[in-house]
Amino acid sequence: MAESITYSSRQKEALVSLIIEMINCDRNITLEELHTSNVINAELGITDDIFRVGLALDARYALQIVKEMTDEQKLYTGLLLTRIIDADGKVEDDEIQLLNHICKETGIDVLLAGIKD
């Protein structure tokens, strides 16, 4: 993980929720996606308690938490979700649609547009 980017427990719970949504969105859960999720959990220091809360967290509430993150945190969140999409070597339309929805709802899309300009 980027050394300067940290997340609170609440933010980590939101990340767990969105990562699980991303893994499940194409209805094809792969070992590669689960492995990548476990690597991300370790990188972020996600405990069993944080994971359990994130697992039960409503994705709409998770989006609100991400929306309140700093720009750096939001961009890194987008990168983490992209790692899940890329994990199995297959990019599905459902995954791209979910990523676009998350980016639009949280403002990540605006940040990415600003980087391109």
PDB file as gemmi writes it, atoms N, CA and C in Angstrom:
CRYST1    1.000    1.000    1.000  90.00  90.00  90.00 P 1                      
ATOM      1  N   MET A   1       0.855  -1.182   0.000  1.00  0.00           N  
ATOM      2  CA  MET A   1       0.000   0.000   0.000  1.00  0.00           C  
ATOM      3  C   MET A   1       0.889   1.230   0.000  1.00  0.00           C  
ATOM      4  N   ALA A   2       0.406   2.274  -0.623  1.00  0.00           N  
ATOM      5  CA  ALA A   2       1.153   3.532  -0.604  1.00  0.00           C  
ATOM      6  C   ALA A   2       1.351   3.943   0.853  1.00  0.00           C  
ATOM      7  N   GLU A   3       2.584   4.253   1.198  1.00  0.00           N  
ATOM      8  CA  GLU A   3       2.941   4.538   2.589  1.00  0.00           C  
ATOM      9  C   GLU A   3       2.114   5.651   3.224  1.00  0.00           C  
ATOM     10  N   SER A   4       1.760   6.662   2.457  1.00  0.00           N  
ATOM     11  CA  SER A   4       1.093   7.826   3.033  1.00  0.00           C  
ATOM     12  C   SER A   4      -0.430   7.678   3.107  1.00  0.00           C  
ATOM     13  N   ILE A   5      -0.971   6.606   2.556  1.00  0.00           N  
ATOM     14  CA  ILE A   5      -2.420   6.440   2.549  1.00  0.00           C  
ATOM     15  C   ILE A   5      -2.816   5.448   3.630  1.00  0.00           C  
ATOM     16  N   THR A   6      -3.631   5.924   4.552  1.00  0.00           N  
ATOM     17  CA  THR A   6      -4.155   5.072   5.611  1.00  0.00           C  
ATOM     18  C   THR A   6      -5.666   5.224   5.658  1.00  0.00           C  
ATOM     19  N   TYR A   7      -6.302   4.240   6.224  1.00  0.00           N  
ATOM     20  CA  TYR A   7      -7.759   4.240   6.356  1.00  0.00           C  
ATOM     21  C   TYR A   7      -8.128   3.981   7.812  1.00  0.00           C  
ATOM     22  N   SER A   8      -9.218   4.599   8.249  1.00  0.00           N  
ATOM     23  CA  SER A   8      -9.758   4.321   9.576  1.00  0.00           C  
ATOM     24  C   SER A   8     -10.453   2.955   9.541  1.00  0.00           C  
ATOM     25  N   SER A   9     -10.789   2.439  10.705  1.00  0.00           N  
ATOM     26  CA  SER A   9     -11.511   1.158  10.769  1.00  0.00           C  
ATOM     27  C   SER A   9     -12.817   1.230   9.990  1.00  0.00           C  
ATOM     28  N   ARG A  10     -13.528   2.304  10.137  1.00  0.00           N  
ATOM     29  CA  ARG A  10     -14.805   2.497   9.426  1.00  0.00           C  
ATOM     30  C   ARG A  10     -14.583   2.478   7.910  1.00  0.00           C  
ATOM     31  N   GLN A  11     -13.541   3.154   7.461  1.00  0.00           N  
ATOM     32  CA  GLN A  11     -13.229   3.182   6.031  1.00  0.00           C  
ATOM     33  C   GLN A  11     -12.820   1.796   5.537  1.00  0.00           C  
ATOM     34  N   LYS A  12     -12.067   1.061   6.349  1.00  0.00           N  
ATOM     35  CA  LYS A  12     -11.686  -0.302   5.983  1.00  0.00           C  
ATOM     36  C   LYS A  12     -12.921  -1.188   5.856  1.00  0.00           C  
ATOM     37  N   GLU A  13     -13.888  -1.004   6.746  1.00  0.00           N  
ATOM     38  CA  GLU A  13     -15.134  -1.771   6.655  1.00  0.00           C  
ATOM     39  C   GLU A  13     -15.839  -1.488   5.330  1.00  0.00           C  
ATOM     40  N   ALA A  14     -15.843  -0.230   4.921  1.00  0.00           N  
ATOM     41  CA  ALA A  14     -16.451   0.143   3.637  1.00  0.00           C  
ATOM     42  C   ALA A  14     -15.708  -0.501   2.481  1.00  0.00           C  
ATOM     43  N   LEU A  15     -14.387  -0.525   2.556  1.00  0.00           N  
ATOM     44  CA  LEU A  15     -13.591  -1.153   1.500  1.00  0.00           C  
ATOM     45  C   LEU A  15     -13.904  -2.643   1.406  1.00  0.00           C  
ATOM     46  N   VAL A  16     -13.996  -3.316   2.538  1.00  0.00           N  
ATOM     47  CA  VAL A  16     -14.350  -4.737   2.542  1.00  0.00           C  
ATOM     48  C   VAL A  16     -15.686  -4.938   1.850  1.00  0.00           C  
ATOM     49  N   SER A  17     -16.665  -4.115   2.193  1.00  0.00           N  
ATOM     50  CA  SER A  17     -17.994  -4.214   1.592  1.00  0.00           C  
ATOM     51  C   SER A  17     -17.932  -4.070   0.073  1.00  0.00           C  
ATOM     52  N   LEU A  18     -17.218  -3.067  -0.412  1.00  0.00           N  
ATOM     53  CA  LEU A  18     -17.151  -2.825  -1.856  1.00  0.00           C  
ATOM     54  C   LEU A  18     -16.316  -3.876  -2.581  1.00  0.00           C  
ATOM     55  N   ILE A  19     -15.278  -4.364  -1.949  1.00  0.00           N  
ATOM     56  CA  ILE A  19     -14.484  -5.433  -2.555  1.00  0.00           C  
ATOM     57  C   ILE A  19     -15.324  -6.697  -2.693  1.00  0.00           C  
ATOM     58  N   ILE A  20     -16.101  -7.004  -1.682  1.00  0.00           N  
ATOM     59  CA  ILE A  20     -16.986  -8.177  -1.759  1.00  0.00           C  
ATOM     60  C   ILE A  20     -18.035  -7.986  -2.849  1.00  0.00           C  
ATOM     61  N   GLU A  21     -18.574  -6.784  -2.950  1.00  0.00           N  
ATOM     62  CA  GLU A  21     -19.520  -6.493  -4.039  1.00  0.00           C  
ATOM     63  C   GLU A  21     -18.866  -6.727  -5.394  1.00  0.00           C  
ATOM     64  N   MET A  22     -17.627  -6.287  -5.529  1.00  0.00           N  
ATOM     65  CA  MET A  22     -16.925  -6.436  -6.804  1.00  0.00           C  
ATOM     66  C   MET A  22     -16.667  -7.913  -7.103  1.00  0.00           C  
ATOM     67  N   ILE A  23     -16.270  -8.669  -6.109  1.00  0.00           N  
ATOM     68  CA  ILE A  23     -16.017 -10.098  -6.310  1.00  0.00           C  
ATOM     69  C   ILE A  23     -17.292 -10.807  -6.757  1.00  0.00           C  
ATOM     70  N   ASN A  24     -18.415 -10.429  -6.177  1.00  0.00           N  
ATOM     71  CA  ASN A  24     -19.684 -11.112  -6.438  1.00  0.00           C  
ATOM     72  C   ASN A  24     -20.440 -10.612  -7.659  1.00  0.00           C  
ATOM     73  N   CYS A  25     -20.105  -9.454  -8.178  1.00  0.00           N  
ATOM     74  CA  CYS A  25     -20.966  -8.802  -9.169  1.00  0.00           C  
ATOM     75  C   CYS A  25     -21.140  -9.581 -10.464  1.00  0.00           C  
ATOM     76  N   ASP A  26     -20.136 -10.346 -10.868  1.00  0.00           N  
ATOM     77  CA  ASP A  26     -20.277 -11.114 -12.114  1.00  0.00           C  
ATOM     78  C   ASP A  26     -20.753 -12.546 -11.855  1.00  0.00           C  
ATOM     79  N   ARG A  27     -21.080 -12.848 -10.598  1.00  0.00           N  
ATOM     80  CA  ARG A  27     -21.581 -14.155 -10.191  1.00  0.00           C  
ATOM     81  C   ARG A  27     -20.603 -15.288 -10.509  1.00  0.00           C  
ATOM     82  N   ASN A  28     -19.323 -14.943 -10.621  1.00  0.00           N  
ATOM     83  CA  ASN A  28     -18.274 -15.926 -10.876  1.00  0.00           C  
ATOM     84  C   ASN A  28     -17.100 -15.619  -9.952  1.00  0.00           C  
ATOM     85  N   ILE A  29     -17.135 -16.198  -8.764  1.00  0.00           N  
ATOM     86  CA  ILE A  29     -16.097 -15.956  -7.767  1.00  0.00           C  
ATOM     87  C   ILE A  29     -14.920 -16.881  -8.076  1.00  0.00           C  
ATOM     88  N   THR A  30     -13.749 -16.276  -8.290  1.00  0.00           N  
ATOM     89  CA  THR A  30     -12.572 -17.080  -8.625  1.00  0.00           C  
ATOM     90  C   THR A  30     -11.575 -17.096  -7.471  1.00  0.00           C  
ATOM     91  N   LEU A  31     -10.734 -18.107  -7.476  1.00  0.00           N  
ATOM     92  CA  LEU A  31      -9.681 -18.191  -6.463  1.00  0.00           C  
ATOM     93  C   LEU A  31      -8.744 -16.994  -6.542  1.00  0.00           C  
ATOM     94  N   GLU A  32      -8.493 -16.520  -7.765  1.00  0.00           N  
ATOM     95  CA  GLU A  32      -7.606 -15.363  -7.938  1.00  0.00           C  
ATOM     96  C   GLU A  32      -8.194 -14.111  -7.286  1.00  0.00           C  
ATOM     97  N   GLU A  33      -9.496 -13.919  -7.424  1.00  0.00           N  
ATOM     98  CA  GLU A  33     -10.147 -12.766  -6.788  1.00  0.00           C  
ATOM     99  C   GLU A  33     -10.079 -12.882  -5.268  1.00  0.00           C  
ATOM    100  N   LEU A  34     -10.323 -14.079  -4.751  1.00  0.00           N  
ATOM    101  CA  LEU A  34     -10.257 -14.280  -3.302  1.00  0.00           C  
ATOM    102  C   LEU A  34      -8.838 -14.080  -2.784  1.00  0.00           C  
ATOM    103  N   HIS A  35      -7.858 -14.567  -3.529  1.00  0.00           N  
ATOM    104  CA  HIS A  35      -6.456 -14.379  -3.133  1.00  0.00           C  
ATOM    105  C   HIS A  35      -6.110 -12.883  -3.113  1.00  0.00           C  
ATOM    106  N   THR A  36      -6.501 -12.170  -4.165  1.00  0.00           N  
ATOM    107  CA  THR A  36      -6.218 -10.730  -4.232  1.00  0.00           C  
ATOM    108  C   THR A  36      -6.896  -9.998  -3.084  1.00  0.00           C  
ATOM    109  N   SER A  37      -8.129 -10.389  -2.775  1.00  0.00           N  
ATOM    110  CA  SER A  37      -8.839  -9.791  -1.645  1.00  0.00           C  
ATOM    111  C   SER A  37      -8.078 -10.030  -0.346  1.00  0.00           C  
ATOM    112  N   ASN A  38      -7.578 -11.239  -0.148  1.00  0.00           N  
ATOM    113  CA  ASN A  38      -6.807 -11.551   1.063  1.00  0.00           C  
ATOM    114  C   ASN A  38      -5.516 -10.745   1.134  1.00  0.00           C  
ATOM    115  N   VAL A  39      -4.860 -10.555  -0.006  1.00  0.00           N  
ATOM    116  CA  VAL A  39      -3.631  -9.751  -0.049  1.00  0.00           C  
ATOM    117  C   VAL A  39      -3.954  -8.304   0.326  1.00  0.00           C  
ATOM    118  N   ILE A  40      -5.027  -7.767  -0.243  1.00  0.00           N  
ATOM    119  CA  ILE A  40      -5.439  -6.393   0.080  1.00  0.00           C  
ATOM    120  C   ILE A  40      -5.770  -6.275   1.559  1.00  0.00           C  
ATOM    121  N   ASN A  41      -6.495  -7.247   2.106  1.00  0.00           N  
ATOM    122  CA  ASN A  41      -6.829  -7.225   3.532  1.00  0.00           C  
ATOM    123  C   ASN A  41      -5.574  -7.177   4.389  1.00  0.00           C  
ATOM    124  N   ALA A  42      -4.581  -7.960   4.008  1.00  0.00           N  
ATOM    125  CA  ALA A  42      -3.323  -7.966   4.763  1.00  0.00           C  
ATOM    126  C   ALA A  42      -2.603  -6.625   4.630  1.00  0.00           C  
ATOM    127  N   GLU A  43      -2.573  -6.087   3.416  1.00  0.00           N  
ATOM    128  CA  GLU A  43      -1.910  -4.791   3.197  1.00  0.00           C  
ATOM    129  C   GLU A  43      -2.545  -3.678   4.023  1.00  0.00           C  
ATOM    130  N   LEU A  44      -3.856  -3.720   4.136  1.00  0.00           N  
ATOM    131  CA  LEU A  44      -4.577  -2.668   4.852  1.00  0.00           C  
ATOM    132  C   LEU A  44      -4.669  -2.916   6.355  1.00  0.00           C  
ATOM    133  N   GLY A  45      -4.260  -4.092   6.807  1.00  0.00           N  
ATOM    134  CA  GLY A  45      -4.361  -4.422   8.229  1.00  0.00           C  
ATOM    135  C   GLY A  45      -5.791  -4.643   8.661  1.00  0.00           C  
ATOM    136  N   ILE A  46      -6.558  -5.297   7.812  1.00  0.00           N  
ATOM    137  CA  ILE A  46      -7.970  -5.551   8.126  1.00  0.00           C  
ATOM    138  C   ILE A  46      -8.048  -6.757   9.059  1.00  0.00           C  
ATOM    139  N   THR A  47      -8.588  -6.515  10.238  1.00  0.00           N  
ATOM    140  CA  THR A  47      -8.735  -7.562  11.244  1.00  0.00           C  
ATOM    141  C   THR A  47      -9.988  -8.380  10.962  1.00  0.00           C  
ATOM    142  N   ASP A  48     -10.117  -9.496  11.687  1.00  0.00           N  
ATOM    143  CA  ASP A  48     -11.326 -10.327  11.547  1.00  0.00           C  
ATOM    144  C   ASP A  48     -12.574  -9.534  11.909  1.00  0.00           C  
ATOM    145  N   ASP A  49     -12.485  -8.705  12.952  1.00  0.00           N  
ATOM    146  CA  ASP A  49     -13.641  -7.900  13.360  1.00  0.00           C  
ATOM    147  C   ASP A  49     -14.027  -6.893  12.276  1.00  0.00           C  
ATOM    148  N   ILE A  50     -13.048  -6.218  11.717  1.00  0.00           N  
ATOM    149  CA  ILE A  50     -13.321  -5.254  10.641  1.00  0.00           C  
ATOM    150  C   ILE A  50     -13.926  -5.986   9.447  1.00  0.00           C  
ATOM    151  N   PHE A  51     -13.382  -7.160   9.122  1.00  0.00           N  
ATOM    152  CA  PHE A  51     -13.900  -7.919   7.989  1.00  0.00           C  
ATOM    153  C   PHE A  51     -15.361  -8.307   8.209  1.00  0.00           C  
ATOM    154  N   ARG A  52     -15.680  -8.790   9.405  1.00  0.00           N  
ATOM    155  CA  ARG A  52     -17.069  -9.198   9.697  1.00  0.00           C  
ATOM    156  C   ARG A  52     -18.036  -8.027   9.572  1.00  0.00           C  
ATOM    157  N   VAL A  53     -17.644  -6.872  10.066  1.00  0.00           N  
ATOM    158  CA  VAL A  53     -18.507  -5.693   9.952  1.00  0.00           C  
ATOM    159  C   VAL A  53     -18.646  -5.297   8.488  1.00  0.00           C  
ATOM    160  N   GLY A  54     -17.538  -5.300   7.755  1.00  0.00           N  
ATOM    161  CA  GLY A  54     -17.572  -4.962   6.335  1.00  0.00           C  
ATOM    162  C   GLY A  54     -18.427  -5.916   5.537  1.00  0.00           C  
ATOM    163  N   LEU A  55     -18.373  -7.190   5.881  1.00  0.00           N  
ATOM    164  CA  LEU A  55     -19.171  -8.210   5.211  1.00  0.00           C  
ATOM    165  C   LEU A  55     -20.664  -7.925   5.360  1.00  0.00           C  
ATOM    166  N   ALA A  56     -21.055  -7.421   6.520  1.00  0.00           N  
ATOM    167  CA  ALA A  56     -22.466  -7.137   6.791  1.00  0.00           C  
ATOM    168  C   ALA A  56     -22.889  -5.724   6.387  1.00  0.00           C  
ATOM    169  N   LEU A  57     -21.935  -4.871   6.044  1.00  0.00           N  
ATOM    170  CA  LEU A  57     -22.217  -3.469   5.755  1.00  0.00           C  
ATOM    171  C   LEU A  57     -22.956  -3.309   4.425  1.00  0.00           C  
ATOM    172  N   ASP A  58     -24.006  -2.552   4.439  1.00  0.00           N  
ATOM    173  CA  ASP A  58     -24.755  -2.260   3.221  1.00  0.00           C  
ATOM    174  C   ASP A  58     -23.867  -1.485   2.250  1.00  0.00           C  
ATOM    175  N   ALA A  59     -23.847  -1.911   1.000  1.00  0.00           N  
ATOM    176  CA  ALA A  59     -22.975  -1.285   0.002  1.00  0.00           C  
ATOM    177  C   ALA A  59     -23.304   0.189  -0.204  1.00  0.00           C  
ATOM    178  N   ARG A  60     -24.569   0.559  -0.077  1.00  0.00           N  
ATOM    179  CA  ARG A  60     -24.931   1.979  -0.235  1.00  0.00           C  
ATOM    180  C   ARG A  60     -24.318   2.815   0.880  1.00  0.00           C  
ATOM    181  N   TYR A  61     -24.289   2.273   2.088  1.00  0.00           N  
ATOM    182  CA  TYR A  61     -23.649   2.974   3.196  1.00  0.00           C  
ATOM    183  C   TYR A  61     -22.129   3.037   2.979  1.00  0.00           C  
ATOM    184  N   ALA A  62     -21.572   1.952   2.448  1.00  0.00           N  
ATOM    185  CA  ALA A  62     -20.135   1.942   2.143  1.00  0.00           C  
ATOM    186  C   ALA A  62     -19.792   3.044   1.148  1.00  0.00           C  
ATOM    187  N   LEU A  63     -20.651   3.254   0.155  1.00  0.00           N  
ATOM    188  CA  LEU A  63     -20.419   4.331  -0.818  1.00  0.00           C  
ATOM    189  C   LEU A  63     -20.390   5.689  -0.138  1.00  0.00           C  
ATOM    190  N   GLN A  64     -21.251   5.899   0.834  1.00  0.00           N  
ATOM    191  CA  GLN A  64     -21.266   7.173   1.560  1.00  0.00           C  
ATOM    192  C   GLN A  64     -19.970   7.382   2.332  1.00  0.00           C  
ATOM    193  N   ILE A  65     -19.456   6.308   2.900  1.00  0.00           N  
ATOM    194  CA  ILE A  65     -18.188   6.398   3.629  1.00  0.00           C  
ATOM    195  C   ILE A  65     -17.060   6.769   2.669  1.00  0.00           C  
ATOM    196  N   VAL A  66     -17.020   6.116   1.510  1.00  0.00           N  
ATOM    197  CA  VAL A  66     -15.980   6.418   0.521  1.00  0.00           C  
ATOM    198  C   VAL A  66     -16.126   7.852   0.028  1.00  0.00           C  
ATOM    199  N   LYS A  67     -17.336   8.294  -0.138  1.00  0.00           N  
ATOM    200  CA  LYS A  67     -17.598   9.665  -0.604  1.00  0.00           C  
ATOM    201  C   LYS A  67     -16.953  10.704   0.320  1.00  0.00           C  
ATOM    202  N   GLU A  68     -16.840  10.379   1.597  1.00  0.00           N  
ATOM    203  CA  GLU A  68     -16.277  11.303   2.590  1.00  0.00           C  
ATOM    204  C   GLU A  68     -14.750  11.191   2.720  1.00  0.00           C  
ATOM    205  N   MET A  69     -14.142  10.259   1.996  1.00  0.00           N  
ATOM    206  CA  MET A  69     -12.689  10.070   2.075  1.00  0.00           C  
ATOM    207  C   MET A  69     -11.953  11.234   1.411  1.00  0.00           C  
ATOM    208  N   THR A  70     -10.670  11.320   1.698  1.00  0.00           N  
ATOM    209  CA  THR A  70      -9.830  12.303   1.015  1.00  0.00           C  
ATOM    210  C   THR A  70      -9.674  11.876  -0.450  1.00  0.00           C  
ATOM    211  N   ASP A  71      -9.249  12.800  -1.271  1.00  0.00           N  
ATOM    212  CA  ASP A  71      -9.048  12.489  -2.689  1.00  0.00           C  
ATOM    213  C   ASP A  71      -8.049  11.344  -2.866  1.00  0.00           C  
ATOM    214  N   GLU A  72      -6.975  11.375  -2.111  1.00  0.00           N  
ATOM    215  CA  GLU A  72      -5.959  10.312  -2.187  1.00  0.00           C  
ATOM    216  C   GLU A  72      -6.549   8.955  -1.837  1.00  0.00           C  
ATOM    217  N   GLN A  73      -7.328   8.917  -0.769  1.00  0.00           N  
ATOM    218  CA  GLN A  73      -7.958   7.668  -0.347  1.00  0.00           C  
ATOM    219  C   GLN A  73      -8.930   7.158  -1.418  1.00  0.00           C  
ATOM    220  N   LYS A  74      -9.695   8.069  -1.993  1.00  0.00           N  
ATOM    221  CA  LYS A  74     -10.648   7.681  -3.032  1.00  0.00           C  
ATOM    222  C   LYS A  74      -9.929   7.077  -4.233  1.00  0.00           C  
ATOM    223  N   LEU A  75      -8.870   7.724  -4.683  1.00  0.00           N  
ATOM    224  CA  LEU A  75      -8.133   7.208  -5.836  1.00  0.00           C  
ATOM    225  C   LEU A  75      -7.527   5.842  -5.535  1.00  0.00           C  
ATOM    226  N   TYR A  76      -7.013   5.672  -4.337  1.00  0.00           N  
ATOM    227  CA  TYR A  76      -6.442   4.383  -3.971  1.00  0.00           C  
ATOM    228  C   TYR A  76      -7.532   3.317  -3.871  1.00  0.00           C  
ATOM    229  N   THR A  77      -8.710   3.713  -3.414  1.00  0.00           N  
ATOM    230  CA  THR A  77      -9.851   2.795  -3.377  1.00  0.00           C  
ATOM    231  C   THR A  77     -10.178   2.302  -4.787  1.00  0.00           C  
ATOM    232  N   GLY A  78     -10.184   3.214  -5.743  1.00  0.00           N  
ATOM    233  CA  GLY A  78     -10.413   2.827  -7.135  1.00  0.00           C  
ATOM    234  C   GLY A  78      -9.364   1.846  -7.618  1.00  0.00           C  
ATOM    235  N   LEU A  79      -8.114   2.061  -7.232  1.00  0.00           N  
ATOM    236  CA  LEU A  79      -7.028   1.157  -7.601  1.00  0.00           C  
ATOM    237  C   LEU A  79      -7.239  -0.226  -6.984  1.00  0.00           C  
ATOM    238  N   LEU A  80      -7.651  -0.267  -5.725  1.00  0.00           N  
ATOM    239  CA  LEU A  80      -7.899  -1.552  -5.063  1.00  0.00           C  
ATOM    240  C   LEU A  80      -9.005  -2.328  -5.780  1.00  0.00           C  
ATOM    241  N   LEU A  81     -10.075  -1.636  -6.147  1.00  0.00           N  
ATOM    242  CA  LEU A  81     -11.171  -2.298  -6.855  1.00  0.00           C  
ATOM    243  C   LEU A  81     -10.734  -2.792  -8.225  1.00  0.00           C  
ATOM    244  N   THR A  82      -9.867  -2.041  -8.876  1.00  0.00           N  
ATOM    245  CA  THR A  82      -9.334  -2.453 -10.172  1.00  0.00           C  
ATOM    246  C   THR A  82      -8.476  -3.706 -10.027  1.00  0.00           C  
ATOM    247  N   ARG A  83      -7.762  -3.819  -8.922  1.00  0.00           N  
ATOM    248  CA  ARG A  83      -6.968  -5.029  -8.677  1.00  0.00           C  
ATOM    249  C   ARG A  83      -7.866  -6.262  -8.596  1.00  0.00           C  
ATOM    250  N   ILE A  84      -9.041  -6.112  -8.007  1.00  0.00           N  
ATOM    251  CA  ILE A  84      -9.991  -7.230  -7.928  1.00  0.00           C  
ATOM    252  C   ILE A  84     -10.478  -7.581  -9.330  1.00  0.00           C  
ATOM    253  N   ILE A  85     -10.829  -6.572 -10.111  1.00  0.00           N  
ATOM    254  CA  ILE A  85     -11.308  -6.807 -11.482  1.00  0.00           C  
ATOM    255  C   ILE A  85     -10.249  -7.546 -12.295  1.00  0.00           C  
ATOM    256  N   ASP A  86      -9.005  -7.146 -12.164  1.00  0.00           N  
ATOM    257  CA  ASP A  86      -7.914  -7.710 -12.960  1.00  0.00           C  
ATOM    258  C   ASP A  86      -7.416  -9.056 -12.437  1.00  0.00           C  
ATOM    259  N   ALA A  87      -7.817  -9.439 -11.242  1.00  0.00           N  
ATOM    260  CA  ALA A  87      -7.241 -10.608 -10.573  1.00  0.00           C  
ATOM    261  C   ALA A  87      -7.344 -11.896 -11.380  1.00  0.00           C  
ATOM    262  N   ASP A  88      -8.475 -12.122 -12.013  1.00  0.00           N  
ATOM    263  CA  ASP A  88      -8.671 -13.395 -12.719  1.00  0.00           C  
ATOM    264  C   ASP A  88      -8.348 -13.307 -14.209  1.00  0.00           C  
ATOM    265  N   GLY A  89      -7.875 -12.153 -14.647  1.00  0.00           N  
ATOM    266  CA  GLY A  89      -7.498 -11.995 -16.047  1.00  0.00           C  
ATOM    267  C   GLY A  89      -8.671 -11.798 -16.992  1.00  0.00           C  
ATOM    268  N   LYS A  90      -9.882 -11.722 -16.439  1.00  0.00           N  
ATOM    269  CA  LYS A  90     -11.072 -11.501 -17.268  1.00  0.00           C  
ATOM    270  C   LYS A  90     -11.807 -10.272 -16.752  1.00  0.00           C  
ATOM    271  N   VAL A  91     -11.996  -9.303 -17.615  1.00  0.00           N  
ATOM    272  CA  VAL A  91     -12.736  -8.092 -17.247  1.00  0.00           C  
ATOM    273  C   VAL A  91     -14.156  -8.246 -17.792  1.00  0.00           C  
ATOM    274  N   GLU A  92     -15.099  -8.367 -16.887  1.00  0.00           N  
ATOM    275  CA  GLU A  92     -16.503  -8.570 -17.263  1.00  0.00           C  
ATOM    276  C   GLU A  92     -17.248  -7.238 -17.278  1.00  0.00           C  
ATOM    277  N   ASP A  93     -18.264  -7.147 -18.130  1.00  0.00           N  
ATOM    278  CA  ASP A  93     -19.080  -5.930 -18.213  1.00  0.00           C  
ATOM    279  C   ASP A  93     -19.686  -5.561 -16.866  1.00  0.00           C  
ATOM    280  N   ASP A  94     -20.154  -6.569 -16.112  1.00  0.00           N  
ATOM    281  CA  ASP A  94     -20.747  -6.293 -14.793  1.00  0.00           C  
ATOM    282  C   ASP A  94     -19.742  -5.629 -13.861  1.00  0.00           C  
ATOM    283  N   GLU A  95     -18.490  -6.038 -13.941  1.00  0.00           N  
ATOM    284  CA  GLU A  95     -17.459  -5.449 -13.094  1.00  0.00           C  
ATOM    285  C   GLU A  95     -17.204  -3.992 -13.475  1.00  0.00           C  
ATOM    286  N   ILE A  96     -17.142  -3.725 -14.760  1.00  0.00           N  
ATOM    287  CA  ILE A  96     -16.925  -2.351 -15.229  1.00  0.00           C  
ATOM    288  C   ILE A  96     -18.120  -1.475 -14.864  1.00  0.00           C  
ATOM    289  N   GLN A  97     -19.310  -1.999 -15.000  1.00  0.00           N  
ATOM    290  CA  GLN A  97     -20.506  -1.230 -14.633  1.00  0.00           C  
ATOM    291  C   GLN A  97     -20.503  -0.894 -13.149  1.00  0.00           C  
ATOM    292  N   LEU A  98     -20.143  -1.869 -12.318  1.00  0.00           N  
ATOM    293  CA  LEU A  98     -20.083  -1.605 -10.881  1.00  0.00           C  
ATOM    294  C   LEU A  98     -18.989  -0.598 -10.561  1.00  0.00           C  
ATOM    295  N   LEU A  99     -17.817  -0.744 -11.168  1.00  0.00           N  
ATOM    296  CA  LEU A  99     -16.739   0.223 -10.936  1.00  0.00           C  
ATOM    297  C   LEU A  99     -17.176   1.621 -11.345  1.00  0.00           C  
ATOM    298  N   ASN A 100     -17.814   1.745 -12.496  1.00  0.00           N  
ATOM    299  CA  ASN A 100     -18.307   3.055 -12.942  1.00  0.00           C  
ATOM    300  C   ASN A 100     -19.322   3.629 -11.962  1.00  0.00           C  
ATOM    301  N   HIS A 101     -20.211   2.781 -11.456  1.00  0.00           N  
ATOM    302  CA  HIS A 101     -21.220   3.229 -10.479  1.00  0.00           C  
ATOM    303  C   HIS A 101     -20.546   3.728  -9.200  1.00  0.00           C  
ATOM    304  N   ILE A 102     -19.590   2.958  -8.706  1.00  0.00           N  
ATOM    305  CA  ILE A 102     -18.881   3.351  -7.489  1.00  0.00           C  
ATOM    306  C   ILE A 102     -18.149   4.673  -7.715  1.00  0.00           C  
ATOM    307  N   CYS A 103     -17.475   4.787  -8.852  1.00  0.00           N  
ATOM    308  CA  CYS A 103     -16.731   6.020  -9.153  1.00  0.00           C  
ATOM    309  C   CYS A 103     -17.662   7.221  -9.247  1.00  0.00           C  
ATOM    310  N   LYS A 104     -18.804   7.047  -9.886  1.00  0.00           N  
ATOM    311  CA  LYS A 104     -19.763   8.146 -10.036  1.00  0.00           C  
ATOM    312  C   LYS A 104     -20.366   8.556  -8.691  1.00  0.00           C  
ATOM    313  N   GLU A 105     -20.725   7.568  -7.875  1.00  0.00           N  
ATOM    314  CA  GLU A 105     -21.374   7.847  -6.585  1.00  0.00           C  
ATOM    315  C   GLU A 105     -20.428   8.471  -5.555  1.00  0.00           C  
ATOM    316  N   THR A 106     -19.149   8.230  -5.694  1.00  0.00           N  
ATOM    317  CA  THR A 106     -18.194   8.697  -4.683  1.00  0.00           C  
ATOM    318  C   THR A 106     -17.342   9.879  -5.132  1.00  0.00           C  
ATOM    319  N   GLY A 107     -17.411  10.233  -6.414  1.00  0.00           N  
ATOM    320  CA  GLY A 107     -16.614  11.340  -6.923  1.00  0.00           C  
ATOM    321  C   GLY A 107     -15.261  10.919  -7.464  1.00  0.00           C  
ATOM    322  N   ILE A 108     -14.986   9.625  -7.487  1.00  0.00           N  
ATOM    323  CA  ILE A 108     -13.720   9.163  -8.044  1.00  0.00           C  
ATOM    324  C   ILE A 108     -13.639   9.519  -9.515  1.00  0.00           C  
ATOM    325  N   ASP A 109     -14.778   9.472 -10.209  1.00  0.00           N  
ATOM    326  CA  ASP A 109     -14.787   9.798 -11.643  1.00  0.00           C  
ATOM    327  C   ASP A 109     -14.319  11.228 -11.893  1.00  0.00           C  
ATOM    328  N   VAL A 110     -14.717  12.142 -11.043  1.00  0.00           N  
ATOM    329  CA  VAL A 110     -14.323  13.548 -11.176  1.00  0.00           C  
ATOM    330  C   VAL A 110     -12.816  13.685 -10.948  1.00  0.00           C  
ATOM    331  N   LEU A 111     -12.303  12.965  -9.961  1.00  0.00           N  
ATOM    332  CA  LEU A 111     -10.864  13.010  -9.685  1.00  0.00           C  
ATOM    333  C   LEU A 111     -10.068  12.463 -10.866  1.00  0.00           C  
ATOM    334  N   LEU A 112     -10.536  11.369 -11.439  1.00  0.00           N  
ATOM    335  CA  LEU A 112      -9.848  10.777 -12.586  1.00  0.00           C  
ATOM    336  C   LEU A 112      -9.891  11.694 -13.791  1.00  0.00           C  
ATOM    337  N   ALA A 113     -11.015  12.359 -13.982  1.00  0.00           N  
ATOM    338  CA  ALA A 113     -11.129  13.309 -15.100  1.00  0.00           C  
ATOM    339  C   ALA A 113     -10.141  14.457 -14.921  1.00  0.00           C  
ATOM    340  N   GLY A 114      -9.946  14.888 -13.681  1.00  0.00           N  
ATOM    341  CA  GLY A 114      -8.996  15.969 -13.406  1.00  0.00           C  
ATOM    342  C   GLY A 114      -7.562  15.564 -13.669  1.00  0.00           C  
ATOM    343  N   ILE A 115      -7.251  14.292 -13.487  1.00  0.00           N  
ATOM    344  CA  ILE A 115      -5.900  13.807 -13.743  1.00  0.00           C  
ATOM    345  C   ILE A 115      -5.613  13.816 -15.234  1.00  0.00           C  
ATOM    346  N   LYS A 116      -6.622  13.510 -16.048  1.00  0.00           N  
ATOM    347  CA  LYS A 116      -6.436  13.458 -17.499  1.00  0.00           C  
ATOM    348  C   LYS A 116      -6.220  14.836 -18.095  1.00  0.00           C  
ATOM    349  N   ASP A 117      -6.805  15.852 -17.486  1.00  0.00           N  
ATOM    350  CA  ASP A 117      -6.717  17.215 -18.046  1.00  0.00           C  
ATOM    351  C   ASP A 117      -5.343  17.813 -17.927  1.00  0.00           C  
TER     352      ASP A 117                                                      
END                                                                             
